[in-house]
């Protein structure tokens, strides 16, 4: 399972690289168009005496001629194809069910919207494809941020903030940080012990408001990515701290302030999913 996590995160890492490349090429395309336009206008203006060498109609025709070149037409197509490939890679990464965070759903939604936006942008009549794509990127940025929270990776959280901002330069930096942050998480997962021994110190307590507290002992450092009350649909990724250090750890899990329908003084099993793919079951006592 750890290998599956790394494989899925690897797709997100490579997808981020593709999206960074598409953002850079999009900036290049803008520069090429502006340079071509300014260069054409410069020819229109007689710098010696301020008298135009071409009339306005001729200038418009010359601009259309200079902007209607294979290079200028090819760059947006290349940008769109690369963006779609990157979005699909990230989507397939988040679709991997081994990544046990409820933020993967945001990643799926965001990349699907981005793919739709890129396809619409490529149509002869652009029906706000760029706006659709930006909306998808905002959702993907939130997903990056929360995935960074899950794995306690600052670079990934910063990437999420920058990707969510609707500016090309911040997105270029954001996707670069995403690549770096995901790569760090993959290295940590690959270097982690295949089996981690985690045990509870007595029974934990879960209140009716959804707050669970328990003391755990771990024989090595590992992330907790998810908690579920076995036999119920109660799932949480709000775990503080979500990183178990070697030794004793006091953990608080918030099941989102739900009014849990649990029988007081009864024992329940809570399953913790670790980032290395292992899972452990702990016993907790329900209290009002």
C-alpha positions in Angstrom: 0.0 0.0 0.0 2.9 2.4 0.7 4.1 1.7 -2.8 0.7 2.6 -4.2 0.7 5.9 -2.2 4.1 6.8 -3.7 2.9 5.9 -7.2 -0.2 8.1 -6.8 1.8 11.0 -5.4 4.3 10.5 -8.2 1.6 11.2 -10.8 0.6 14.4 -8.9 4.2 15.4 -8.9 4.7 14.9 -12.6 1.3 16.5 -13.3 2.5 19.6 -11.4 5.5 19.7 -13.6 3.4 19.6 -16.8 1.1 22.4 -15.5 4.1 24.5 -14.6 5.5 24.0 -18.1 2.1 25.0 -19.6 2.0 28.1 -17.5 5.5 29.1 -18.6 4.6 28.5 -22.2 1.5 30.6 -21.9 3.6 33.5 -20.6 5.9 33.0 -23.5 3.0 33.1 -25.9 1.9 36.4 -24.4 5.4 37.8 -24.8 5.6 36.7 -28.4 2.3 38.3 -29.3 3.2 41.6 -27.6 6.7 41.6 -29.1 5.2 41.0 -32.6 2.6 43.7 -32.1 5.0 46.3 -30.8 7.5 45.5 -33.5 4.8 46.0 -36.2 3.6 49.3 -34.6 7.2 50.5 -34.5 7.4 50.0 -38.3 4.2 52.0 -38.6 5.6 55.0 -36.8 8.2 57.2 -38.5 10.5 57.9 -35.6 12.3 60.7 -37.3 9.4 63.0 -37.9 6.4 61.3 -36.2 4.6 60.8 -39.5 3.2 57.3 -40.1 4.6 55.4 -43.0 1.4 53.3 -43.2 -2.2 54.3 -42.9 -4.4 52.8 -40.1 -6.0 50.3 -42.5 -2.6 49.1 -43.7 -1.4 48.8 -40.1 -4.3 46.6 -39.1 -3.7 44.4 -42.1 0.0 44.2 -41.2 -0.8 43.3 -37.6 -3.2 40.5 -38.7 -0.5 39.2 -41.1 2.2 39.2 -38.4 0.0 37.6 -35.8 -1.3 35.0 -38.2 1.8 32.8 -38.2 2.2 29.1 -37.5 4.3 29.8 -34.3 1.7 32.0 -32.8 -1.1 29.5 -33.6 1.0 26.6 -32.4 1.9 27.8 -28.9 -1.7 28.0 -27.5 -2.3 24.5 -28.9 0.8 23.1 -27.2 -0.1 24.9 -24.0 -3.5 23.4 -24.0 -2.3 19.8 -24.7 0.3 20.0 -21.9 -2.2 21.5 -19.5 -4.7 18.6 -20.2 -1.9 16.0 -19.8 -0.9 17.5 -16.5 -4.5 17.7 -15.2 -5.1 14.1 -16.2 -2.0 12.9 -14.4 -3.0 14.7 -11.2 -6.6 13.4 -11.6 -5.4 9.8 -11.8 -3.2 10.4 -8.8 -6.1 11.6 -6.7 -8.3 8.8 -8.1 -6.0 6.3 -6.4 -8.0 5.2 -3.4 -4.8 4.5 -1.4 -4.5 8.2 -0.8 -6.8 8.3 2.2 -7.7 12.0 2.6 -11.1 13.6 2.1 -9.2 16.3 0.2 -8.6 14.0 -2.7 -12.2 14.7 -3.7 -11.3 18.4 -4.1 -8.3 17.4 -6.3 -10.6 15.3 -8.5 -13.2 18.1 -8.9 -10.5 20.7 -9.6 -8.7 18.8 -12.3 -11.9 17.7 -14.0 -13.0 21.3 -14.2 -9.5 22.2 -15.5 -9.7 19.6 -18.2 -13.2 20.9 -19.3 -11.8 24.4 -19.3 -8.8 23.5 -21.4 -11.0 21.6 -23.9 -13.5 24.5 -24.2 -10.6 27.0 -24.6 -9.4 25.0 -27.6 -12.7 25.2 -29.3 -13.1 27.6 -32.3 -15.6 29.6 -30.1 -14.0 30.1 -26.7 -16.9 29.9 -24.3 -15.1 31.2 -21.2 -12.7 28.2 -21.2 -10.0 30.3 -19.5 -12.3 31.3 -16.7 -13.4 27.6 -16.2 -9.8 26.6 -16.1 -8.9 29.2 -13.5 -11.9 28.0 -11.3 -10.5 24.5 -11.5 -7.0 25.7 -10.5 -8.5 27.5 -7.4 -10.1 24.2 -6.3 -6.9 22.3 -7.0 -4.9 24.8 -5.0 -7.1 24.2 -2.0 -6.6 20.5 -2.5 -2.8 21.0 -2.6 -3.0 23.0 0.6 -5.0 20.5 2.5 -2.9 17.6 1.2 0.1 19.5 2.6 -1.7 19.7 5.9 -2.3 16.0 5.9 1.4 15.2 5.4 2.6 18.2 7.4 4.5 19.5 4.3 4.9 23.3 4.2 6.0 23.5 0.6 2.8 21.8 -0.5 0.7 24.2 1.6 2.5 27.2 0.1 2.0 25.7 -3.3 -1.8 25.5 -2.7 -2.0 29.1 -1.8 -0.1 30.3 -4.9 -1.9 27.9 -7.3 -5.2 29.2 -6.0 -4.3 32.8 -6.9 -5.5 33.7 -10.4 -2.1 35.0 -11.6 0.2 33.3 -14.0 3.4 34.1 -12.1 2.1 32.8 -8.8 0.9 29.6 -10.5 4.3 29.0 -12.0 5.9 29.3 -8.6 3.0 27.3 -7.0 3.4 24.3 -9.4 7.2 24.3 -8.8 6.6 24.2 -5.0 4.0 21.5 -5.5 6.6 19.4 -7.4 9.1 20.0 -4.6 6.6 19.4 -1.8 5.2 16.1 -3.2 8.7 14.9 -3.9 9.6 15.4 -0.2 6.5 13.5 0.9 7.4 10.6 -1.5 10.9 10.4 -0.2 9.6 10.3 3.4 7.2 7.5 2.5 9.8 5.5 0.7 12.3 5.9 3.6 9.7 5.0 6.2 9.7 1.6 7.9 7.5 -0.9 6.1 5.9 -1.8 9.4 5.3 0.6 12.2 4.3 -0.6 15.7 1.7 1.7 17.2 -0.2 0.9 20.4 -2.6 2.7 22.6 -2.0 3.4 26.3 -5.3 2.3 27.7 -8.7 3.2 26.2 -9.3 6.5 24.5 -12.4 8.6 25.1 -14.8 9.9 22.5 -17.3 12.5 23.4 -20.7 13.1 21.9 -19.5 16.2 20.2 -17.1 14.1 18.1 -13.9 14.8 19.9 -11.7 11.8 20.6 -8.6 11.9 22.8 -6.1 9.1 23.2 -2.4 8.4 24.1 -0.4 6.4 21.6 3.1 4.9 21.6 4.9 4.6 18.3 8.2 2.9 17.7 9.0 5.3 14.8 7.9 8.5 13.2 4.8 8.2 10.9 1.9 10.3 9.7 -1.8 9.5 10.5 -3.8 10.3 7.5 -7.3 9.2 8.5 -9.4 7.9 11.4 -12.7 6.0 11.1 -15.1 4.6 13.7 -15.4 1.0 12.6 -18.9 0.0 11.6 -20.0 3.6 11.0 -19.6 6.2 8.3 -17.8 8.6 10.8 -14.5 9.5 9.1 -12.0 12.3 10.0 -8.8 13.7 8.8 -8.7 16.4 11.4 -6.0 14.8 13.6 -3.8 16.9 16.0 -1.0 16.2 15.8 -1.2 14.0 12.7 2.5 13.1 12.9 3.5 10.5 15.4 7.0 10.8 16.8 8.9 7.9 18.2 7.7 7.6 21.8 4.5 8.7 23.5 2.0 11.0 21.7 -1.3 12.5 22.9 -3.7 12.6 19.9 -6.9 14.5 19.4 -9.3 13.6 16.6 -12.2 15.8 15.6 -15.0 14.1 13.8 -16.1 17.5 12.5 -18.3 18.4 15.5 -20.8 15.8 14.5 -23.5 14.8 17.0 -22.4 11.1 17.1 -25.0 8.6 17.7 -23.0 6.5 20.1 -24.1 4.5 23.2 -22.6 6.0 26.4 -20.0 3.9 28.2 -19.8 1.5 25.2 -16.6 0.4 23.6 -15.9 1.3 19.9 -13.1 0.5 17.6 -11.4 3.4 15.8 -9.1 2.5 12.8 -6.2 4.8 12.2 -4.7 4.7 8.7 -1.0 5.5 8.6 0.8 7.2 5.7 3.0 4.1 5.1 -0.1 2.1 4.4 -0.5 0.3 7.7 -3.6 0.6 9.8 -4.1 0.1 13.5 -7.3 -0.4 15.6 -7.7 1.2 18.9 -10.4 0.9 21.6 -12.3 4.0 22.8 -15.0 4.5 25.3 -18.0 6.7 24.4 -18.9 9.4 26.9 -21.5 12.1 26.7 
